[in-house]
C-alpha cells in the first residue's frame, strides 16, 4: 500500500478509491474546454468518483513546428481558473520551464511534470518548492525504479506530495509498450501511481510529422492496470476525437467514458475483494 496524498478535497493512494485525471489533450478554445469540463464533472457526479480535470495550455513538445499548441500560458491559466471557480473542480496542467512554475501554482491544484522533463532537476525542484502536489510522469526512457531519484529531488525541499504516472516505455522506433510490473515497482517507492492509458497507446512520431495511436487498446490497458492495483487512471477525452487538434488518435470518445469507468470500478472492487480474502 502506498501513502496517501491530498489534492484539494481529493485523497489519492492508501486505501482510498481510485482517482481519475481526465480532460482533452489541449485547450482548443475557452468554450470547448468549459464544455468538456462540464461533461467530465457530470461523469464525476453520476459515478460518485473523484476526477481532476486536465488540459494543456501549451503543447510544447509537439512533433512538428506546424502543430497546434493551444491558447498559451496566460490564457490557459485563466480558463483553468474559471473551471475551478465555476465548477468547483480540481485542475491540473503541465509546466515546461521555470518561469511558469510560480504562476501555475497559483491556479493548479496539481502540477504536472511532463515525461520528457522528469529528470530536469531545476524544474522539478522549483515545482516542489511551491508546496503543491506534483504529478510526475515517468520518462519513456526510464526504468520504474529510477523514479526514486526523482522523488528524492522533491523530498529534498520538504515536499512529499507526489504522484507518479506511467505512460509507456520506448520499444524501438515509433512504439511504446506497457510493462504492468512497472506499476508495482513504482508503488514500492511509497507514492501513489497513476496509469495514463491514453498516452500509452501512442505511436510517437509515426504519423509523418505527428503522433498517432491505437485508441481501441485504451480499455484493454486500463483494465489490466486497474487489476494490477494502481491508485488512479489518466485519460485524454474528446467529444469527437477524429476532429481533435491534438492526440485525437489516442483520445477516448467522451460519451463512451462512463461505461468504461463503470467497468473499471467493478474490476477495482473485485481485485481488492479477492486480495482482502487472501490476507
C-alpha positions as CSV (number, residue, x, y, z in Angstrom):
1,X,0.0,0.0,0.0
2,X,1.2,3.5,-0.8
3,X,1.0,6.6,1.3
4,X,-1.9,8.9,0.6
5,X,-1.6,12.5,-0.8
6,X,-4.2,15.3,-0.7
7,X,-5.2,17.2,-3.8
8,X,-7.8,19.7,-2.7
9,X,-10.6,17.6,-1.3
10,X,-9.4,14.5,-3.2
11,X,-7.3,11.9,-1.5
12,X,-5.2,9.6,-3.7
13,X,-3.5,6.5,-2.6
14,X,-3.6,4.5,0.6
15,X,-6.8,2.6,1.0
16,X,-8.8,5.2,-0.9
17,X,-10.9,4.5,-4.1
18,X,-9.1,5.1,-7.4
19,X,-8.9,8.7,-8.6
20,X,-9.1,9.8,-12.2
21,X,-7.3,12.6,-14.1
22,X,-9.3,13.4,-17.3
23,X,-9.8,16.0,-20.0
24,X,-8.8,17.0,-23.5
25,X,-5.2,16.9,-24.6
26,X,-5.2,20.6,-25.3
27,X,-7.5,23.6,-24.8
28,X,-8.8,24.2,-28.3
29,X,-10.6,27.3,-27.1
30,X,-12.3,28.5,-24.0
31,X,-15.8,27.4,-24.7
32,X,-14.7,24.0,-25.9
33,X,-12.7,23.5,-22.7
34,X,-15.5,24.6,-20.5
35,X,-18.0,22.3,-22.3
36,X,-15.7,19.3,-21.8
37,X,-15.1,20.2,-18.2
38,X,-18.9,20.3,-17.5
39,X,-19.3,16.9,-19.0
40,X,-16.4,15.5,-17.0
41,X,-17.9,17.0,-13.9
42,X,-21.3,15.3,-14.7
43,X,-19.5,12.0,-15.0
44,X,-17.8,12.5,-11.6
45,X,-21.2,13.2,-10.0
46,X,-23.1,10.4,-11.7
47,X,-20.5,7.7,-10.8
48,X,-19.5,9.4,-7.5
49,X,-15.8,9.3,-8.3
50,X,-13.1,11.9,-7.8
51,X,-11.9,13.4,-11.1
52,X,-9.2,16.0,-11.5
53,X,-9.7,18.0,-14.8
54,X,-6.6,18.2,-17.0
55,X,-6.0,20.1,-20.2
56,X,-2.8,21.7,-21.6
57,X,-2.5,25.4,-22.4
58,X,0.7,24.8,-24.4
59,X,1.7,21.5,-26.1
60,X,5.4,22.5,-26.2
61,X,6.6,19.0,-27.2
62,X,4.7,18.6,-30.5
63,X,6.4,16.7,-33.3
64,X,6.0,19.4,-35.9
65,X,6.6,23.1,-35.8
66,X,3.2,23.4,-37.6
67,X,1.2,21.5,-34.9
68,X,-1.5,23.3,-32.9
69,X,-0.1,24.1,-29.4
70,X,-3.1,25.7,-27.5
71,X,-4.1,29.2,-26.3
72,X,-0.8,29.8,-24.4
73,X,0.2,30.0,-20.8
74,X,-1.6,33.1,-19.6
75,X,-4.9,32.5,-21.4
76,X,-4.8,28.8,-20.4
77,X,-4.5,29.6,-16.8
78,X,-7.4,31.9,-16.9
79,X,-9.5,29.1,-18.4
80,X,-8.5,26.7,-15.7
81,X,-9.2,29.3,-13.1
82,X,-12.7,29.7,-14.5
83,X,-13.3,25.9,-14.3
84,X,-12.1,25.9,-10.7
85,X,-14.3,28.9,-9.8
86,X,-17.5,28.0,-11.7
87,X,-17.4,24.2,-11.5
88,X,-15.5,23.7,-8.2
89,X,-13.2,21.1,-9.9
90,X,-9.6,20.4,-9.1
91,X,-7.5,21.2,-12.1
92,X,-4.0,20.3,-13.4
93,X,-1.8,21.1,-16.3
94,X,1.9,20.8,-17.1
95,X,4.8,23.2,-16.7
96,X,7.6,23.3,-19.2
97,X,10.1,25.8,-17.8
98,X,10.9,27.7,-14.6
99,X,9.1,30.9,-15.5
100,X,5.8,29.0,-15.5
101,X,6.1,27.4,-12.1
102,X,5.0,30.1,-9.6
103,X,2.1,31.5,-11.7
104,X,0.9,28.0,-12.4
105,X,1.0,27.1,-8.7
106,X,-1.5,30.0,-8.0
107,X,-4.1,28.2,-10.1
108,X,-3.3,24.5,-10.3
109,X,-4.3,22.0,-7.6
110,X,-1.8,19.6,-9.0
111,X,1.3,20.5,-11.1
112,X,2.2,18.0,-13.8
113,X,5.8,17.4,-14.8
114,X,5.9,16.1,-18.4
115,X,7.6,12.8,-19.1
116,X,10.3,14.3,-21.3
117,X,11.2,16.7,-18.4
118,X,11.0,14.4,-15.4
119,X,14.8,14.5,-15.0
120,X,15.1,18.3,-15.3
121,X,16.3,18.9,-11.7
122,X,15.7,22.7,-11.6
123,X,12.2,22.3,-12.9
124,X,11.3,19.5,-10.5
125,X,12.8,21.3,-7.5
126,X,11.1,24.6,-8.3
127,X,7.7,22.9,-8.7
128,X,8.3,21.1,-5.4
129,X,9.1,24.3,-3.6
130,X,5.6,25.7,-4.3
131,X,4.3,23.1,-1.9
132,X,1.7,21.9,-4.4
133,X,1.3,18.2,-5.1
134,X,3.2,17.0,-8.1
135,X,2.2,14.5,-10.8
136,X,5.5,13.4,-12.3
137,X,5.2,11.4,-15.5
138,X,7.8,8.7,-15.8
139,X,10.0,9.3,-18.8
140,X,9.5,6.9,-21.7
141,X,13.2,6.2,-21.4
142,X,13.4,5.4,-17.7
143,X,13.1,2.2,-15.6
144,X,10.4,2.4,-12.9
145,X,12.9,2.1,-10.0
146,X,14.8,5.1,-11.4
147,X,11.9,7.3,-10.3
148,X,13.3,7.0,-6.7
149,X,15.9,9.6,-7.7
150,X,13.2,12.0,-8.9
151,X,11.3,11.5,-5.6
152,X,14.4,12.5,-3.7
153,X,14.7,15.8,-5.6
154,X,11.1,16.6,-4.5
155,X,11.7,15.4,-0.9
156,X,14.9,17.5,-0.7
157,X,12.8,20.7,-0.3
158,X,10.4,19.1,2.1
159,X,7.6,18.2,-0.3
160,X,6.2,14.6,-0.1
161,X,3.1,15.2,-2.1
162,X,4.0,13.1,-5.2
163,X,2.1,11.1,-7.8
164,X,4.0,9.0,-10.3
165,X,2.4,8.4,-13.7
166,X,3.3,5.5,-16.0
167,X,2.7,6.4,-19.7
168,X,4.5,3.7,-21.6
169,X,8.1,2.9,-22.3
170,X,10.0,3.2,-25.6
171,X,10.3,0.0,-27.6
172,X,12.3,0.8,-30.7
173,X,11.1,3.5,-33.0
174,X,7.5,4.8,-33.0
175,X,6.5,2.3,-30.4
176,X,5.6,2.2,-26.7
177,X,4.9,-0.8,-24.5
178,X,3.4,-1.0,-21.1
179,X,5.1,-3.2,-18.5
180,X,2.4,-3.9,-15.9
181,X,5.0,-5.0,-13.2
182,X,6.4,-1.4,-13.5
183,X,3.3,-0.2,-11.8
184,X,4.0,-2.5,-8.8
185,X,7.7,-1.4,-8.8
186,X,6.8,2.3,-8.7
187,X,4.3,1.8,-5.9
188,X,7.0,0.2,-3.8
189,X,8.7,3.7,-3.7
190,X,5.8,4.7,-1.4
191,X,3.9,7.1,-3.5
192,X,0.6,6.6,-5.4
193,X,0.8,5.6,-9.0
194,X,-1.4,6.7,-11.9
195,X,-1.7,4.8,-15.2
196,X,-2.0,7.0,-18.3
197,X,-3.9,4.7,-20.5
198,X,-4.3,7.1,-23.5
199,X,-0.7,8.3,-23.9
200,X,0.5,4.7,-23.5
201,X,-1.2,3.7,-26.8
202,X,0.6,6.4,-28.8
203,X,3.0,5.7,-31.7
204,X,5.3,8.7,-31.2
205,X,6.1,10.5,-34.5
206,X,4.7,7.6,-36.6
207,X,2.3,9.9,-38.5
208,X,4.8,11.7,-40.7
209,X,5.2,14.8,-38.5
210,X,2.6,13.9,-35.9
211,X,2.0,11.3,-33.2
212,X,-0.7,8.7,-33.9
213,X,-2.1,6.0,-31.7
214,X,-4.4,3.0,-31.2
215,X,-7.5,4.2,-29.3
216,X,-9.0,0.7,-29.3
217,X,-6.3,-0.5,-26.9
218,X,-7.0,2.0,-24.2
219,X,-9.7,0.0,-22.4
220,X,-7.5,-3.2,-22.6
221,X,-4.6,-1.5,-20.9
222,X,-6.8,0.4,-18.4
223,X,-8.5,-2.8,-17.3
224,X,-5.1,-4.5,-16.8
225,X,-3.7,-1.6,-14.8
226,X,-6.8,-1.4,-12.6
227,X,-6.5,-5.2,-11.8
228,X,-2.8,-4.7,-11.1
229,X,-3.7,-2.2,-8.3
230,X,-3.0,1.3,-9.5
231,X,-4.2,4.3,-7.4
232,X,-5.8,6.0,-10.3
233,X,-6.1,6.4,-14.1
234,X,-5.4,9.2,-16.6
235,X,-7.5,9.6,-19.8
236,X,-7.5,12.1,-22.6
237,X,-11.1,12.6,-23.7
238,X,-12.7,14.5,-26.5
239,X,-16.3,14.8,-27.9
240,X,-15.1,14.0,-31.4
241,X,-11.5,12.6,-31.3
242,X,-11.2,12.3,-35.0
243,X,-11.5,16.1,-35.2
244,X,-9.3,16.8,-32.2
245,X,-6.4,19.3,-32.7
246,X,-4.0,17.2,-30.7
247,X,-3.8,13.5,-29.7
248,X,-7.1,12.5,-31.3
249,X,-6.0,9.1,-32.3
250,X,-5.4,8.0,-28.7
251,X,-8.2,10.0,-27.0
252,X,-11.4,8.4,-25.8
253,X,-14.8,9.4,-27.1
254,X,-16.2,11.4,-24.2
255,X,-19.7,9.9,-24.4
256,X,-18.3,6.4,-24.1
257,X,-16.3,7.1,-21.0
258,X,-19.0,6.4,-18.3
259,X,-19.4,2.8,-19.4
260,X,-15.7,2.2,-19.3
261,X,-15.3,3.8,-15.9
262,X,-18.2,1.7,-14.5
263,X,-16.4,-1.4,-15.8
264,X,-13.1,-0.3,-14.3
265,X,-14.7,0.4,-10.9
266,X,-16.1,-3.2,-10.9
267,X,-12.6,-4.5,-11.6
268,X,-11.1,-2.5,-8.8
269,X,-13.7,-3.8,-6.4
270,X,-13.3,-7.4,-7.5
271,X,-9.5,-7.2,-7.3
272,X,-9.5,-5.7,-3.9
273,X,-12.1,-8.1,-2.5
274,X,-10.1,-11.0,-3.8
275,X,-6.9,-9.7,-2.3
276,X,-8.5,-8.9,1.1
277,X,-9.9,-12.5,1.3
278,X,-6.4,-13.9,0.8
279,X,-4.9,-11.8,3.5
